[in-house]
């Protein structure tokens, strides 16, 4: 393991803490809300601000990359060592919409420190977690005496993540040669709790569709025609009822093809986490757990594929009654996918399954949106172990492993660049991503800085990727 003196890293961070927080506060004041067209100039201003700060940090190449939407920022700092691994850090500089009237106790774009917490939109998601790498790399250099990082360090900071990353895949494909890396570090995630640092090993993918069923050419009288012609609303109800079997498994033939099953070790590690199911249910505003038989709640939300009904409708929805057979009905479905599943294959399977469920006389139309692929890095991957060691040194406690139940653009980086994706995040559930009073714990933010400072030397010393 790298012998970078921990005390030297911590001393450097403490000496530069005030300036680091002042700079982050300045960035947080820029309302880079990608979802609102009126803020497009602010998103551009955010990219320019970050580019200037990365140049000041020492990156030898810094560029603002335009897209068909909001700009991304690219930076590169070569190691100088011909055998050094190349690492790409991903994050985003755009933020969710926010306004004082949403329930904030202070202006969302006027950062304020209360206690040991920094409150502002983007404090945790994701400006704070992007920015800790700037002080981290400088602490790494100061403690090692190097003039360049121990790895070939690249950054790609997106400007549209909070808008669904509509142009991200195209950007990565277009710039794949510049972005080439042996590993990707995603700093847009969290950990289990303040006293339980964790490293995420994977995220689920996502496929979504809308199924529309059409029967009569118009709404018709249920007394004159009911019981004699197919009813689209009934067909939708039966379609939904057929989505799962009695064990809670998705009943679409071929849906589970290729699924990478949890290892016994992964199940053991999940079970070691201090999971309070009753507390989790309160957070979920729910009264009971339900899901695929044979799996725990954490396994269901992190490592198993799912099918969910997001919306269903058809026929008369107003007050009182209207005795009709409706002409149309619809259902919106989403599928969370795990490692080994191919979104294109899942789409084909769902289309074939739906066609089999629909009775004669009902016309079926299905539209799928763009899909997000799942990503997973094996527990024994050397780069993943380096992240865990670096975090363990910073927090001075054993690091555990989790997965994320949600989805993100990390899988595009994995697929296009052919590099493993590793997650380095210090945010905790109470940080309130997308909610009023979003905040970041300052002690954890500085632990992120420290982890980053240890990571580059550890990777260079303990990992040489196979060409």
N, C-alpha and C positions, 0 to 999 in steps of 0.2 A: 504494500500500500504506500502511496506517496507520503513523503516525510515533510510536507509543507507544515511549518510550525503553526499549530492552531492559534497560539497566543498572538503571533504576528498578524494573522488574518483578522482576529477579533479586535486587536488594537487599531488596525487600519480602518476597519469598519466604524468603530466608535469615533475615531478622529474625523471621519467624513460623513457621519450620520446627519448632521444638521444641513449641510449643503445638499446631500442626497434628497432629504425630505423637502427642502425648499424647491429643488428642481422638479420633483414629482408633483408637488402642489401646483406649480406653474403649469405643468402639462394637464393636470386634472381640471384646470379652469377652462380648458378649451372644450366646448360642448360638441364633441365629434360624434354626433348621432347620425349614423349612416342611414337609418330608416326614414328620416325626414328630409325631403329635398331642400328645405330652407337651410339646413345645416351642412350642405355640401361644401361650401367654402370653409367651414370649420373643420371638416374632416381633412380637407387638403392642408389646412393650417396645422393640424395635428401631425400629419405626415412630415411636413417641412420642419416642425419643431423637433420631432424625434430624429430626423436625419441630421440636423445641426448638432444635437446632443451626442449622437453616435460618433460623429466626426470629432467632436471635442473629447470624447472618451478615448479615441485612438484608432478606431477602425480605419483601415487604409482605403477602403472602397465603400462609399455610401451613395445609394441612388434611390430616388423616388420613382417607383414603377407605376405608370398609369394603367388603368384597366377600363373596360367599358362602363364601369361604375366608379367606385372610390379607389384612391391610390393605395398601394402597398409600399413598404419601405424595405429595401434590401441593404445589408451591410456585410462586409467580409474583412477578416483579419487573418492573413496566413501565418502559420506557425514558423515557417522557415525550416522545419524538420521534414525531410522528404518522406519519412516513415510515419509521420503523425496522422492519426485518424482525422477525418473531416466531420464536423458536427454542425447541424443546422438547427437553430432555435426558432420555433414558431410561436407566435402570439398574435394579438390583434390590438389596434389602437382605436377602433370605433367602440361606441358605448350604446347602451339602451337609452331610450327616451326617459326623461325625468323632469318633474316640475314640483315646486314647493307644495302645490295644492294636492299632489298625490299622497301626501301624508308625511313628507319629510319634516324633520325638526329644524333643519337649516337649509339654505339654498344648495341644491345638489351640485352646482358647479362653482361653489365657493367653499373649498375644502376647509374643514375645521377639525381640530384635534380635541377630543373630549376623553379625559383619562389617558389611556394608552392606545387609543383607537383613532384612526384617521377616517373621517366620514366624507364621502364624495362619490358621485357616480363615476365608476371606473376604478375606484381605489383598489378593489380586488379583481374585478372582471373588466379589463385585463391589464390596465396600464401599470398598476403596482407590480404585478407579476412579470410583466415584460421588463420594467425598469430596473428590477433588482439585479438583472444580469449586467447592467452597466457598472455598478459599483462592485459586483462580484468579480468581474474580469480584472478590474483595477486592483482589487485586493489580492487576487491570484498573482498578478505581476509583482506587486510590492513584496509579497511574502516569499516568492521564489527567486526574485532578482532577475526575472526574464524581461525582455523588451517586447516580446510577442507571446500570445497564448501558447500553451503546450499542445493545443490542437489547432487545426485549421478551423477557425470559428466563423460561422455564417449566421445571419439573422434574416428571417422573413416575417415581417409584421404586417398583417393583413388589415384592410380598411373596411371590410364588409361582413365580418363574421356575424355581427348582430342582425344582419339582414339576410342571413341564410347562405352567405358565401356564393352568390350566384355566378361570379366570374372567377372564382378561385381555381377551380380545376383547369380552366383554360390557361390561366396565368402560369400555373405550375408546369403544364405541358409545354407551353411556349418557352419558358425559361429553364427547362429541365437541366440543361447543360450547366448553367450558372449555379443552379441549386443543388447539384450533385453532392451527395453526402453519404457517409458510412452509417450515420445514425441521425435521427431527428429527436430533438427534445421539445416537447410541447409544454409550455408554461401557461396553460389556460385551464387549470383544473384545481382540485383541492385535495385535502387530506381528511382523515377520519375525525380528528378532534385535536384541540390544542395540546393535550398530553399524550396523544397517540399519533405520531407522525407516520404517514403511509405513502407508498408509491403505487400509483395506478399502473396496471399492466395491460389494460385494453379498454376499448369502448365498443359498444354495439353499433351496428349499422341501422339504416332506416329505409323502408320502402313504404310508399303511401299510394292509395288509390281511392277513386270514387266509382261506385257501381250504381248505375241507373237502370231501373226496370220500367218498361213501358207495356201497357196492356191496351185497353180501349183507346180509341183516338180522342176521346174526351171523357170527363166524369159522366157516369151513367147511373140510372136509378137502381138501387139495390133490391127493390121489390120486384121490378120487372126483369132484371137480369142476374141478380145475385144467386149464386149456387149453380150457375150455368155457364159462366165465363171465368177465366182466371183473373185473380185480383193481385195487382202488383204489390200492394202493401202486405198482403199475406205472403207473397213470394219472398219479399225482403225479410220478413220476420223468420221464415223458414231458413233462408240463407244464413242469417245471423245465428240461428239456433244450431245450424250444422257446422259452424266454424270451429267448435271445440268438442272433444269427446268427453266421456264421463270422468276421465282422469285429469281433465284440464289441459290436455295436449291439443295442439292445433291439428285439426282433422283434414287439412289440405294434403292430398297425396303428394309425396316428394318434398314437402316443406322442410323436413329435417335432413335432407340429403347433404352430406358433407360436414355436418355440424361437428366441431371439435369439442369433444366432451371434457368436462373438468377432470383433472387428475386427482388422485387421492390426496396428494400433498396440497393442492389448491383448496380442496374442500376443508382440509384440516386448518389451513391458514385463515380461511373465511370464518371458521368456527371459533378461532381464537380471538377474534375481534370482540370488544365489549358491546355487543349489540343488544339493545333493550327494545324488544318488539312492541311492547305496550307504548313506549315513548314514540317509537317510529309510527305506530298507528295514529297517535294523536297528531303528529306532524302531517300525516296523510289525510287527516280529517275523516278517518274511516273507523269502522268498528270491528272488523275481522279481517284476517288474511285469507287469501284464496289464490290458487294458481296450480301449476303443474305438480301433480303428485310425485312424491319421492325427492323433492328438492326443498331446501330451506328458503326463507324469504330473501336472504342476500343472494343465494344462487339464482333465484328466479329473476331478480332485477339486474344482476350483473352478468350472468353467464348463460342464460337460457333465452332462446328466441321466443317472441310473443306475437300474438295477433290481438288487436284491440279495436273495438267499435268506437270511433270518435264522434259519430253523429248518425242519426237515422231519421227519416221523415217520409211523408207521403200522405195524400188525402187531406181531409178537412182538419184544421187546427184551431178553429175559432170557438167561441162560446156556444153552448147548446149542442144540438145534433144536426147532422146533415147526412141523410141516408143515401150514400153514394158508394159506388165502386170507383176508386180513383183511377185516373188514367196513368199515373206514374208514381214511383216511389224511389228512394235512394238510400244508400248507406255509404259512409266514409270509413275506411279501414286503414290502420297503420300496422306495420310489421317491424318489430325490432329484431335485428339479425345479429348473429354471433359469428365468430371466426369459422371459416369453412363454408359459409353460405354465400351463394352468388345471387345478387339482387335480380339479375336477368332471369336466372332459373326460377327464382321465387315468383317473379311476375308471370312467367309461363305457367307455373303450377297453379297459381290463383286464377288465372284466366280459364284454364281447363276445368278446374273445380267449380267455378261459378257457372260455367256453361252446363255442367252436369246437374246443377241444382235447380236450374230455371225450367219451369214446365213449358210445354208447347203453348203457343199463343202469347208468350211474354218475350219481348225483345230486350236484350241485355247489351248495355254499353259500359265499357270499363276504361277509365283514364288513369294512368300511372304518372306521377311526377318524377322528377330526377331523384335518384337514390343515393344514399350514402353507404359506403362499404364499411364493414366492421374491421377492427384492427386488434391484434393481440401479439404481445411479445412474450416468449417463454420465460419462465422464472429463472432459468439457468443461463440466460443470455449474459455474456460478460459486461456489455454496456449497461444493462439493467442493474446488474449487481454493483457497478460503479456508482450509479445514481443512489442506490440504497446505502452504500458505504458513506458517500458524501453527506447524505442527509443524516445518517446516524452520527457522524462526527459533529455535525452542527447542533443537533438536538441532544446529543449525549444519552440517548436511549435507543433500544432496539427499534428498527423500522419494520413495519408490517406491510402487507400487500393487499390491494383492493382492485376492483375494476369499476368502471363507470357504466351506469345503465343507459345514459343518454348517448347522443351521436354528435359528431363534429367532423370538420374537414381534415382531421389528422389522417384518416384512411386514404385520402387522395395523395398525400405526401408519401405514404407507405407504398401505395400501388404504383405511382408514376416514377418515384425515385428508386424504388426497390430497396428501401432502407428500413430497419426496424424503428418503431416509434416508441419513445420513452416519455413518461409524464413526470414533470417536476413542478409541483404546485404546493403552495403553503396556505391556501385559503381554507377556511373552516365553514361549516354549514351556517353558522350564525352571521356570516358576512353579508347575507341578504342580496345575493346576485339578482339583478333585475327588479328589486324591490325598493321601497322607500328606505332611506337611511342606510344605504350600502356603505360598508366600512371595511377596513383591513386592520388586523391586529398588528401594531408596530413591531412588537417583539418577534412575531412570526415572519413579518416582512424581512426583518434583518437576518432571521435564520435562513430565509431564502437566499439572501445575499451571500451568507456564509457557505451554504451548500454549493452555490454556483462557484465560489472561490476555490473550493476543494475539488470540484468535479473534473475540471479540465486536466489537471495534473494526474488525477487518478486514471482517467480514460487513457491518457498518453502512455502511462507507465504499465497498465495492466491489460491493454487491449490493442491488438494489431489485427484489423479486419482482414479476412481472406479475400484476395483479389477475385 
